[in-house]
């Protein structure tokens, strides 16, 4: 009976270890980098899942989907009122009249904060040099919520997210008609 119990316990440990195994290396990421990023994600996000196997599915889905929203996000389209201000990080050469789709209601202090709290991957925005504070000039439909985590394979980092975000729900060519520039400042 004791041998059977030890065998069952060993089998359970083996199954748990297989389920919690780090994801297969992606191009450009060595095995050590994958394990480290996976371990950081696991330490912060594992509690959300009913089992290690389901958590591992969530991690792999994050790698595949790369959604800006956490997986629990429910679309929440609101109309941002005239006068409301938000900030957006811009790339070198990106005109303020051509804003991206995403902004934040948080103050952006520096590039490291954009990467970590807004979870902006290097592949999405290789360089960031400015922050623009926009003010809504005409009612603007937007999805609002919390920034989801990302795995930045380029920098080999886990980006936890957690900041506020809005995603404008108008075509790119129409975004600036809803906005006015309040301030532009450089960041590093």
Residue pairs with C-beta under 8 A, 6 or more apart in sequence:
16 52
19 51
19 52
19 53
19 56
20 42
20 52
20 55
20 56
21 56
22 31
22 34
22 35
22 38
22 39
23 34
23 38
23 56
23 59
23 60
23 63
24 34
25 31
25 33
25 34
26 34
26 63
26 153
27 153
28 153
28 154
29 37
29 153
29 156
33 156
36 156
37 151
37 156
37 157
37 158
38 59
40 158
41 59
41 62
41 149
41 151
41 158
42 55
42 59
44 149
44 158
44 160
45 55
45 58
45 59
45 149
46 52
46 55
48 55
48 58
48 72
49 55
49 58
58 71
59 151
61 71
62 71
62 148
62 149
62 150
62 151
63 151
63 153
66 121
66 150
67 73
67 148
68 102
68 119
68 147
68 148
68 165
68 167
69 143
69 145
69 146
69 147
69 148
70 145
70 146
70 147
70 148
70 149
70 161
71 148
73 145
73 146
73 148
75 143
76 143
76 144
76 145
77 141
77 142
77 143
77 169
78 141
78 142
78 144
79 139
79 140
79 141
79 142
80 86
80 136
80 139
80 140
80 141
80 142
80 166
81 136
81 139
82 136
82 137
82 138
82 139
83 135
83 136
84 135
84 136
85 133
85 134
85 135
85 136
85 182
86 103
86 104
86 105
86 133
86 134
86 136
86 166
87 103
87 104
87 105
87 106
87 107
87 108
87 131
87 132
87 133
87 134
88 99
88 100
88 102
88 103
88 104
88 131
88 132
88 134
89 108
89 111
89 114
89 118
89 120
89 125
89 128
89 130
89 131
89 187
90 96
90 99
90 100
90 128
90 129
90 130
90 131
90 132
91 125
91 126
91 127
91 128
91 129
92 127
92 129
94 100
96 132
96 181
96 184
97 176
98 172
98 175
98 176
99 132
99 134
99 168
99 175
99 176
99 179
101 167
101 168
101 172
101 175
102 118
102 165
102 166
102 167
102 168
103 134
103 165
103 166
103 168
104 118
104 147
104 163
104 164
104 165
104 166
105 164
105 165
105 166
106 117
106 163
106 164
108 114
108 118
108 131
108 187
109 187
110 187
110 188
111 128
111 187
111 188
114 120
114 125
114 128
114 187
115 121
115 122
115 152
115 155
115 157
115 159
116 159
116 160
117 147
117 160
117 161
117 162
117 163
118 147
118 161
118 163
118 165
119 147
119 148
119 149
119 150
119 159
119 160
119 161
119 163
120 128
120 159
121 150
121 152
121 153
121 154
121 155
121 159
122 152
122 154
122 155
123 152
123 153
123 154
128 187
129 186
129 187
130 184
130 185
130 186
130 187
131 184
131 185
131 186
131 187
132 181
132 183
132 184
133 181
133 182
133 183
133 184
134 179
134 180
134 181
134 182
135 179
135 180
135 181
135 182
136 178
136 179
137 177
137 178
137 179
137 180
138 177
138 178
139 178
140 168
140 170
140 178
140 179
141 168
141 169
141 170
142 166
142 167
142 168
142 169
143 166
143 167
143 169
144 164
144 165
144 166
144 167
145 164
145 165
146 161
146 162
146 163
146 164
146 165
147 161
147 162
147 163
147 164
147 165
148 161
149 158
149 159
149 160
149 161
150 158
150 159
150 161
151 157
151 158
151 159
152 158
152 159
168 175
168 178
170 178
